[in-house]
Amino acid sequence: MHVSIRSIGYAFPAAAPSVRELAAAGQLRSEPELLEEFGFGRIHAAVSETPYELASLAAARALDRAGVDPARIDVLIHGGVDGATAFGTAPDAAASRAAHRTTARFRYPATRLQHELGLERAQALGVGQLACTTLFGAVRLARALILSEPAIDRVLCVAADFFPADAGREAIFNCTSDAAVAVLVERGGERCVVRGATHVTKGYYWNPDALQNEMVAAYFPTSRHVIEQTIGDAGWAMPDVDWVIPHNVGERSWRILAALTGLGHARIWTDNIARDGHTLAGDNFINLADAIDAGALRAGEKALLFSFGYGAHWTGIALEA
């Protein structure tokens, strides 16, 4: 018995400013030419959209794409923004934070999604504190629930990540986007079978602003370790990997990591770095959906998904497409 990813849905806000437009608006710390050299072209920035609205749209798209009745979802796992910020626009972030001082803090996006999408049988769970690896954690939890509890067949994982309007759009040479992504995980299935998964947390880097240089130094060796562990957990050897489905932290860093890990032979799906930027938790799963839709990742091929999140977490998933 195995667990697979049945479908993926995602949603972006309408505004898509270029790197140069972001620089002109004072939203970047680095020169736009440098970020363009790293592969970034534009990002998606919410203006009137709320995290909840995009999460609801992404979830509905994942269900529609799979042709699954919402009433057949057994568990909903939500990650990303919390209840105090999920229902406000980016310019309203300060007002949303004020909700923490009232019982409005108990309005949760997970339960609202369960109600409004008609997930009438679904238990709602939340995952947090995983930054860009939130969906990896949700998918890993979904897989464990399906394997351990016979009554659970389908788990819908949803994450929405937004930046406040005044927060800027750069995180260590990455251009960040607002986005929501939903991943439907199910028992059985013929495509995107999860063969292995690894998660490493190094709490020493809990304060990334204070330890940024040390964390950057640890990034590549720890990434190599996690990738090797993920491939081994799947029962594969490094030459078996056909595709790397990456997070969008820049094309140059992926070329370095591919050389360090022995994955230089594998194809890396970098098409979305320029057109989407770094969507935090959503990158790998948006890229997976697009690689399949483009006909690049074919049935039976082996793919590695890898991501890193502040906090600090390194994660990997091995999929047989």
C-alpha positions as CSV (number, residue, x, y, z in Angstrom):
1,M,0.0,0.0,0.0
2,H,1.3,3.4,-0.9
3,V,0.4,7.1,-0.7
4,S,0.3,9.5,-3.6
5,I,-0.3,13.1,-4.5
6,R,-3.6,13.1,-6.4
7,S,-3.7,16.8,-7.5
8,I,-2.4,20.3,-6.8
9,G,-4.1,23.6,-7.0
10,Y,-2.6,27.0,-6.6
11,A,-3.6,30.7,-6.8
12,F,-1.7,33.9,-7.2
13,P,-2.8,37.5,-6.6
14,A,-3.4,39.6,-9.8
15,A,-0.4,42.0,-9.4
16,A,2.9,40.8,-10.8
17,P,5.5,43.5,-10.6
18,S,9.0,43.0,-12.1
19,V,12.2,43.0,-10.1
20,R,13.0,46.4,-11.5
21,E,9.6,47.8,-10.4
22,L,10.2,46.3,-6.9
23,A,13.5,48.1,-6.7
24,A,12.0,51.4,-7.8
25,A,9.4,51.0,-5.1
26,G,12.1,50.4,-2.4
27,Q,11.0,46.8,-1.9
28,L,14.5,45.2,-2.4
29,R,17.8,45.4,-0.5
30,S,19.9,44.1,-3.4
31,E,20.4,45.7,-6.8
32,P,17.9,44.4,-9.3
33,E,20.6,43.4,-11.7
34,L,22.0,41.0,-9.2
35,L,18.6,39.4,-8.5
36,E,18.0,39.1,-12.3
37,E,21.4,37.3,-12.5
38,F,20.1,34.8,-9.9
39,G,17.2,34.1,-12.2
40,F,14.4,36.3,-10.8
41,G,12.1,38.3,-13.2
42,R,8.9,39.1,-11.3
43,I,6.8,38.2,-8.3
44,H,3.1,38.1,-7.3
45,A,2.0,40.7,-4.7
46,A,-1.4,40.8,-3.1
47,V,-3.1,44.1,-3.0
48,S,-6.9,43.5,-2.6
49,E,-6.7,39.7,-2.1
50,T,-6.6,38.0,1.3
51,P,-4.7,34.9,2.2
52,Y,-7.9,33.1,3.0
53,E,-9.4,34.0,-0.4
54,L,-6.5,32.6,-2.3
55,A,-6.3,29.5,0.0
56,S,-10.0,28.8,-0.7
57,L,-9.4,29.2,-4.5
58,A,-6.4,26.9,-4.4
59,A,-8.2,24.2,-2.5
60,A,-11.2,24.4,-4.8
61,R,-8.9,24.0,-7.8
62,A,-7.2,21.0,-6.3
63,L,-10.5,19.3,-5.6
64,D,-11.9,20.1,-9.0
65,R,-8.8,18.9,-10.8
66,A,-9.0,15.6,-9.0
67,G,-12.8,15.3,-9.5
68,V,-13.2,14.6,-5.8
69,D,-16.4,15.3,-3.9
70,P,-15.5,17.6,-1.0
71,A,-17.5,15.4,1.3
72,R,-14.9,12.6,0.7
73,I,-12.0,14.5,2.3
74,D,-11.2,13.0,5.6
75,V,-8.6,15.5,7.0
76,L,-7.8,19.1,6.2
77,I,-4.3,20.3,7.2
78,H,-3.8,24.1,7.0
79,G,-0.5,25.9,7.2
80,G,0.9,29.4,6.6
81,V,-0.7,32.6,8.0
82,D,-2.6,32.3,11.2
83,G,-6.2,33.3,12.0
84,A,-5.4,36.8,13.0
85,T,-3.9,37.6,9.5
86,A,-5.7,35.2,7.2
87,F,-8.8,37.4,6.5
88,G,-7.2,40.8,6.0
89,T,-5.4,42.3,3.0
90,A,-1.7,43.1,3.1
91,P,-2.2,46.8,3.8
92,D,-4.4,45.8,6.7
93,A,-1.8,43.8,8.5
94,A,-1.5,46.1,11.5
95,A,-5.3,46.0,12.0
96,S,-5.3,42.3,11.7
97,R,-2.6,41.9,14.4
98,A,-4.9,43.9,16.7
99,A,-7.3,41.0,16.5
100,H,-5.0,39.1,18.8
101,R,-6.4,41.2,21.7
102,T,-9.9,39.9,21.1
103,T,-11.7,36.6,20.7
104,A,-11.3,37.2,16.9
105,R,-8.0,35.3,17.3
106,F,-10.1,32.1,17.5
107,R,-11.4,32.6,13.9
108,Y,-9.3,30.0,12.1
109,P,-8.9,29.6,8.3
110,A,-8.9,25.8,8.6
111,T,-12.4,25.6,10.1
112,R,-13.7,28.3,7.7
113,L,-12.3,26.3,4.8
114,Q,-13.9,23.1,6.1
115,H,-17.3,24.9,6.4
116,E,-17.3,26.9,3.2
117,L,-15.8,24.2,0.9
118,G,-18.2,21.6,2.1
119,L,-15.6,19.4,3.7
120,E,-18.3,18.1,6.0
121,R,-16.4,14.9,7.1
122,A,-13.0,16.4,7.4
123,Q,-11.1,16.8,10.7
124,A,-9.1,20.1,10.7
125,L,-5.5,20.3,11.8
126,G,-2.9,23.0,11.6
127,V,0.9,23.0,11.1
128,G,3.1,26.0,11.8
129,Q,6.6,27.2,12.5
130,L,8.0,25.5,9.4
131,A,8.4,28.5,7.1
132,C,9.1,27.4,3.5
133,T,8.8,23.7,4.4
134,T,5.2,24.0,5.7
135,L,3.7,22.0,2.9
136,F,6.4,19.3,3.2
137,G,5.4,18.9,6.8
138,A,1.7,18.8,5.9
139,V,2.3,16.2,3.2
140,R,4.5,14.1,5.5
141,L,1.8,14.3,8.2
142,A,-0.9,13.4,5.7
143,R,1.1,10.3,4.5
144,A,1.6,9.2,8.1
145,L,-2.1,9.5,8.9
146,I,-3.2,7.6,5.9
147,L,-0.7,4.8,6.6
148,S,-1.6,4.5,10.3
149,E,-5.3,5.1,10.3
150,P,-7.4,2.8,7.9
151,A,-10.4,5.2,8.0
152,I,-8.4,8.1,6.5
153,D,-8.1,7.9,2.7
154,R,-7.8,11.5,1.6
155,V,-6.0,14.5,3.1
156,L,-6.2,18.1,1.7
157,C,-3.1,20.1,2.6
158,V,-3.4,23.9,2.2
159,A,-0.9,26.7,2.8
160,A,-1.1,30.5,2.2
161,D,1.9,32.8,2.5
162,F,1.6,36.6,2.4
163,F,4.0,39.4,3.2
164,P,2.7,42.7,4.8
165,A,2.7,45.5,2.4
166,D,5.6,47.3,4.2
167,A,7.8,44.2,4.6
168,G,9.8,44.3,1.4
169,R,10.2,41.5,-1.1
170,E,13.7,40.1,-0.5
171,A,14.9,37.4,1.9
172,I,18.7,36.6,1.5
173,F,18.8,37.4,-2.3
174,N,15.4,35.9,-3.0
175,C,12.4,37.7,-4.4
176,T,9.3,36.6,-2.5
177,S,5.8,36.2,-3.8
178,D,2.3,35.9,-2.2
179,A,0.6,32.6,-3.1
180,A,-1.7,29.8,-1.9
181,V,-1.3,26.1,-2.7
182,A,-3.4,23.0,-2.0
183,V,-2.1,19.5,-2.3
184,L,-4.5,16.5,-2.2
185,V,-2.9,13.4,-0.8
186,E,-4.6,10.0,-1.0
187,R,-4.3,6.3,-0.4
188,G,-3.2,4.4,-3.5
189,G,-3.1,6.3,-6.8
190,E,-1.1,5.8,-10.0
191,R,0.9,9.0,-10.2
192,C,3.2,11.0,-7.9
193,V,3.7,8.1,-5.4
194,V,5.6,9.2,-2.3
195,R,8.5,6.8,-1.9
196,G,10.6,8.6,0.7
197,A,10.7,11.7,3.0
198,T,13.2,13.3,5.3
199,H,13.0,16.3,7.7
200,V,16.0,17.7,9.6
201,T,15.6,20.6,12.1
202,K,18.6,22.5,13.5
203,G,17.2,24.6,16.3
204,Y,20.6,26.4,16.8
205,Y,19.5,28.7,13.9
206,W,16.2,29.6,15.6
207,N,17.2,33.3,15.3
208,P,18.0,33.7,11.6
209,D,18.7,37.4,11.8
210,A,21.4,36.9,14.4
211,L,22.9,33.8,12.8
212,Q,22.4,34.5,9.1
213,N,26.0,33.9,8.1
214,E,26.3,30.7,10.0
215,M,23.0,29.4,8.6
216,V,24.1,30.2,5.0
217,A,27.4,28.3,5.7
218,A,25.4,25.3,7.0
219,Y,22.9,25.3,4.1
220,F,24.9,23.3,1.5
221,P,26.3,20.5,3.7
222,T,23.0,20.0,5.4
223,S,21.1,20.1,2.1
224,R,23.5,17.4,0.8
225,H,22.8,15.2,3.8
226,V,19.0,15.5,3.6
227,I,19.0,14.8,-0.1
228,E,21.1,11.7,0.4
229,Q,18.8,10.6,3.2
230,T,15.7,11.2,1.1
231,I,17.1,9.2,-1.9
232,G,18.1,6.4,0.5
233,D,14.7,6.3,2.2
234,A,13.1,5.8,-1.2
235,G,15.5,2.9,-1.9
236,W,17.0,4.7,-4.8
237,A,20.6,5.5,-5.8
238,M,21.5,9.1,-6.8
239,P,21.8,8.1,-10.6
240,D,18.1,7.0,-10.4
241,V,16.8,10.6,-10.0
242,D,15.5,11.9,-13.3
243,W,14.2,15.3,-12.1
244,V,14.8,17.8,-9.3
245,I,11.7,19.8,-8.5
246,P,13.2,22.7,-6.5
247,H,12.2,25.6,-4.3
248,N,12.7,28.9,-6.2
249,V,15.7,30.3,-4.3
250,G,17.7,31.1,-7.4
251,E,19.0,29.1,-10.2
252,R,22.7,29.5,-9.3
253,S,22.4,27.9,-5.9
254,W,20.7,24.9,-7.5
255,R,23.5,24.4,-9.9
256,I,25.9,24.4,-6.9
257,L,23.8,21.9,-5.0
258,A,23.4,19.6,-7.9
259,A,27.2,19.4,-8.3
260,L,27.7,18.8,-4.6
261,T,25.1,16.0,-4.4
262,G,26.0,14.2,-7.6
263,L,22.6,15.2,-9.2
264,G,24.3,17.1,-12.0
265,H,22.8,14.5,-14.4
266,A,19.2,15.3,-13.4
267,R,17.1,17.9,-15.0
268,I,16.1,20.8,-12.7
269,W,12.7,22.5,-13.2
270,T,13.8,26.2,-13.0
271,D,11.1,27.6,-15.4
272,N,9.1,29.2,-12.6
273,I,11.9,31.1,-10.9
274,A,11.7,34.0,-13.3
275,R,8.0,34.1,-13.7
276,D,6.8,33.3,-10.1
277,G,9.7,34.2,-7.7
278,H,9.9,32.4,-4.4
279,T,6.4,31.6,-3.1
280,L,7.7,30.3,0.2
281,A,5.9,27.0,1.0
282,G,4.4,26.7,-2.4
283,D,7.4,26.5,-4.7
284,N,8.0,22.8,-5.0
285,F,4.3,21.9,-5.5
286,I,3.6,24.6,-8.0
287,N,6.7,23.5,-9.9
288,L,5.6,19.8,-9.7
289,A,2.2,20.6,-11.1
290,D,3.6,22.7,-13.9
291,A,6.3,20.2,-14.8
292,I,3.6,17.5,-15.2
293,D,1.3,19.8,-17.1
294,A,4.1,20.8,-19.5
295,G,4.8,17.1,-20.2
296,A,8.3,17.4,-18.9
297,L,7.9,15.0,-15.9
298,R,6.5,11.8,-17.3
299,A,4.9,8.8,-15.7
300,G,7.3,6.5,-14.0
301,E,10.2,9.0,-13.8
302,K,11.7,9.6,-10.4
303,A,11.7,13.1,-8.9
304,L,13.3,14.7,-5.8
305,L,11.6,17.6,-4.1
306,F,13.8,19.6,-1.7
307,S,13.2,22.7,0.3
308,F,14.7,24.8,3.2
309,G,12.9,26.9,5.7
310,Y,14.0,29.5,8.2
311,G,14.0,28.2,11.7
312,A,15.8,26.1,10.5
313,H,14.4,23.1,8.5
314,W,15.7,21.0,5.6
315,T,13.2,18.7,3.9
316,G,13.0,16.3,1.0
317,I,10.4,14.1,-0.7
318,A,11.1,11.4,-3.2
319,L,8.3,10.9,-5.8
320,E,7.7,8.4,-8.5
321,A,5.8,10.2,-11.1
